[in-house]
Amino acid sequence: MEQSEFIRLIAEILEVDADTVTAESSLDDLDWDSMSNLSFIAELDDTFGITVTSDELANASTVADLFALTTRGGA
């Protein structure tokens, strides 16, 4: 998955305009919450067959951190 496609996915999960999300965006600034985590985990599993744990997500602080989880395939 390309980073621009990934950013669109994050924007969709957060229900915001993709232009407001960058790789450097802080998850706190984007109001990323537990529901976002669940949606993210489900979307990656359903669409891409990638498994990411809640512990891995807890260590992510930016959109780039989330993207790094997907490019290495998660746990």
C-alpha positions as CSV (number, residue, x, y, z in Angstrom):
1,M,0.0,0.0,0.0
2,E,1.3,3.4,-0.9
3,Q,1.5,6.1,1.7
4,S,-1.0,8.4,0.0
5,E,-3.5,5.5,-0.1
6,F,-2.8,4.8,3.6
7,I,-3.4,8.5,4.5
8,R,-6.8,8.3,2.7
9,L,-7.6,5.2,4.8
10,I,-6.7,7.1,8.0
11,A,-8.8,10.1,6.9
12,E,-11.7,7.7,6.2
13,I,-11.5,6.1,9.7
14,L,-11.4,9.5,11.3
15,E,-14.1,10.9,9.0
16,V,-12.0,13.9,8.1
17,D,-10.7,15.4,4.8
18,A,-7.6,13.6,3.6
19,D,-5.9,17.0,3.0
20,T,-5.8,17.5,6.8
21,V,-3.8,14.3,7.4
22,T,0.0,13.9,6.7
23,A,2.5,11.3,7.7
24,E,3.8,13.6,10.3
25,S,0.4,14.2,11.9
26,S,0.2,13.4,15.6
27,L,-2.5,10.9,16.4
28,D,-3.4,13.0,19.4
29,D,-3.9,16.1,17.2
30,L,-6.2,14.0,15.0
31,D,-8.3,12.9,18.0
32,W,-7.3,9.3,17.4
33,D,-9.1,7.2,20.1
34,S,-10.0,3.6,21.0
35,M,-12.7,3.5,18.3
36,S,-10.1,4.6,15.8
37,N,-7.9,1.8,16.9
38,L,-10.6,-0.8,16.5
39,S,-11.6,0.5,13.0
40,F,-7.9,0.5,12.0
41,I,-7.3,-3.0,13.2
42,A,-10.5,-4.3,11.5
43,E,-9.7,-2.4,8.2
44,L,-6.2,-3.8,7.9
45,D,-7.3,-7.3,8.7
46,D,-10.3,-7.3,6.4
47,T,-8.7,-5.5,3.4
48,F,-5.1,-6.4,3.6
49,G,-4.8,-9.5,5.8
50,I,-2.5,-7.6,8.1
51,T,-2.6,-8.2,11.8
52,V,-1.7,-5.4,14.2
53,T,-2.0,-5.7,17.9
54,S,-3.3,-3.2,20.4
55,D,0.2,-3.1,22.0
56,E,1.8,-2.1,18.7
57,L,-0.9,0.6,18.3
58,A,-0.2,1.9,21.8
59,N,3.4,2.7,20.7
60,A,2.3,4.6,17.6
61,S,2.2,8.4,17.9
62,T,2.1,9.6,14.3
63,V,0.4,8.5,11.1
64,A,3.9,7.5,9.9
65,D,4.2,5.1,12.9
66,L,0.9,3.4,11.8
67,F,2.1,3.2,8.3
68,A,5.3,1.5,9.5
69,L,3.2,-1.2,11.1
70,T,1.5,-2.0,7.9
71,T,4.7,-2.1,5.8
72,R,6.3,-4.6,8.1
73,G,3.1,-6.6,8.3
74,G,2.4,-6.1,12.0
75,A,2.9,-8.9,14.5
